[in-house]
Amino acid sequence: VFALLPEVSHSVFTSMVSGCAGEGEGEACPTAELPAPAPTTFTDVLSPQRLLRRTTLTLTGRPPTDAQRAALDEAADDAARAVVLDGVVEEALASTSFYEQLVAFGHDWIKVGRYTTGAQGEAYWGHMSGSLFPCGADSIYAGALYVSGDASMSDDPADVCNGLAWDRSGALADVPVVELEPWWAPGTTVRAVGRAGFQTRTHPSRDGTSTTVCGLYEGVYFTAGLRDDANNAALPACSCGPNLLYCSPDGSGFAQANSADDNMQRRMAWDEPARLLAHIAVHGRPLSDLVVGDYSVGPNKLRHLYLRHARQNPANLQLDDNTFWKNDTDVLADPLHDSRDPMAWREFKPSDVHPHLLAERDYHYDPRTTTEESRGLPTAGVLTMMGSQSAFARERVRAARWLEIFACKDFVPPPATQEFSPFDVDPATTGTCQHCHTLIDPVAIHFKRWDFGGHYIGPTPMMPGIGPWLIPTDYTASQFPYARWRQSYIPNTVLTPITEEELAANEYARFLEFLPEGQSVFGAQSDGTVGPLGFGKMLVASGEFDRCAVRRLSERFLGRDLDPAKEAGYIDALVEKFVANDRQLKPFVRTLLREPAFGRGL
Ligand code: HEC
């Protein structure tokens, strides 16, 4: 079953292209008279040199090398040429440029916006850490790091960088400089001055009645600092913790508002979905891991983001001794870095740095039958990433985006002639809204639990109902997102299938996050798994993921999208091959390159 292309004749344009085909990189197009257009029939195939060129451009973004072109010229017959081309394909699939092409493809396919949490625009504190700055060149401890921020007790560089602690009572005290191995550069040391280097994890509170737990951040406006109740240098004060884990070396909120720098954590959160796709592809994992996998990839700074979020729950104090940052074992990583390099896109399990992103694959939690706290959400590839959950800020938006990305759905208005029941509260069952929300809302139910304030000066990203992320008693008066939860999660709707009584018994019943029995998504039933993974499983079980993946891969590697209305049989045939090869990308790309449509050029 092959795609049939309409018969085409050579245009002047294609003649021009073939006129330069086969020339080396950087060589000018021949200026001689253009050859007369060759008569074209449906069975025309690309010349071997042009097929070679299309192959390397498709896989690596580069033209063939002189050696590859010469080898093809020297091949005596079709069989020998096929051997050369197969070799070129294998070399390309193993190249670092193929990995780079996959990252770009990942950004095209899985388009997520910026990791927007924290003050946006001119400032940023989405790292949820104290901000470190280097002491000025003219200070005694030039280059050493001190912690500052606009929301808490700050160290003044004029003093700490010169060996003195600033004391709000006016006295000055000696401050030592310490050498530490920082979490972002294992195996090296940095100097820290002032509170940054104290390594204090807790201290007696200022009024002496309790213990202050360090390691929480506080952000008010431009630059996040450390939350602390100490207000003068004579009192015990919080620090940047062991190996400076509570702090970030990326400097001010202004610096981090820049999301175009590869070195910045914020950029990494945007990059993560595309990097996971490239990782899955080059290491031969099933592409369905994009939506059901329990692992991701990330440099030290990205893994630190997950750990910092989890650490905002003071119950997770054990994270202070987490050694994720040491990179002391070899693991799979991107082909451009040694896996121990802190900039490597190292494979990791979010559950290892974030106790509420669960490794278990079938976690079920029903707030109608328990008032115990939920333990969290099972990791589900790109669906549970910080960047994507934040960029797609609410449950229905997430549902719509993932349906577009992984089920190739378009949400278009119903025809004007279609009649609907009158609208009444639930867009999934009433009004014109049903046209889209019958699909969106049963998916959105899985995306309620992770909330990113994401507003100008919003609260910490939160997993409602877990640890400190509770609904405040005064939440009607208080700001986002609490009021929105009440407005959006209305009992007796598809999005919130609970009764008024169940809500009265447990406020957190609103966050019910699995599809009740009897309902389905694309004909697939829920196995009770909560959160995004519950949806990911249904997406894969229904076959929608495979059909959409095959279309996206065809678009990228064959050169055109397939039309489900006219080419359903062809899509099915390709899906069969995709699934038979365990949904791996490379074998499927080989399949596509052997398609006659690829050999005919565009
Ligand atoms: C043509 C399809 C379509 C129709 C019809 C439709 N919606 Fe939506 N709705 C969407 C999509 C898609 C989203 C996700 C928003 C986005 O794309 O960012 C959405 C989002 C929403 C949201 C969440 C908004 C947010 O930002 O969190 C609400 C509430 C909503 N729709 C209510 C309704 C109601 C009420 C109706 C009927 C009066 C309706 N919708 C009709 C497609 C539709």
Residues whose N, C-alpha, C, O or C-beta is under 5 A from the ligand:
A	BS01	HEC	R394 R396 V397 A400 F411 V412 P413 P427 G431 T432 C433 H435 C436
